[in-house]
């Protein structure tokens, strides 16, 4: 009986879970030294059509919530509180699962 | 004078600061980042190092630790706060100091002695220095390239909130003598009330002529003044 309850609970959790991605990029005017070095190296490898490359960060976040709007607000809060430094970075939230 | 040094996993200048403070007869306590109570302090020091391995962004995780809430409260009620190197990065991440420290312009970790000009002595941290005095201090950082918006930069200059600028032996402040690409050669800044100082050079490493020089000592002597 207990096992069934646990299974049911896990199923519910799965049903309620939403998945998002957050893409964090440096603002346009902020120098991106890492991206510059990667670009230079690719240019050295013969990628002569490469004209611009910027490096960023990518997060995948699962959240225990079935309301998309509420979940998105929570992710927004995560970005503002920790994931992003708004002085130098921009971010973009996308929903991942159906 | 009561002082507290905040310690994070990855801090590595905390002991140097403690030695400096004890040498100058501060009544110092070390405070772990998980603590929720701050001992009674006239001065809080956020030391250098690589708190939390510089994960996410330098200082970002440390800036959200338990004890930082208490540091923010104390700072807002006028307590003196000094952030050195990673400590400076942590203070910008908490918003106690505006702006941000970017990767050094030349992409290199810089570990060397540089010349720094004391451009403002009318404050609690620098009153034992002479105006325009040139110090030799050590820097050791990967992200020391101070950046802020135009309005704030103007405010920093107009209100004399920049006490330290990188220069050469003759005191020339220019791009040639800027080790990391920092705006206006900024090596350290104050908040508006001048009770919070963030700086990239390490004054605690320059306290004794036997091992280096004692150009950093007067920062701590100023605080005792």
Interface residues (C-beta under 8 A of the other chain):
Chain A: X30 X31 X33 X34 X37 X81 X82 X83 X85 X87 X88
Chain B: X56 X57 X60 X64 X93 X99 X100 X102 X103 X104 X105 X107 X147 X148 X149 X181
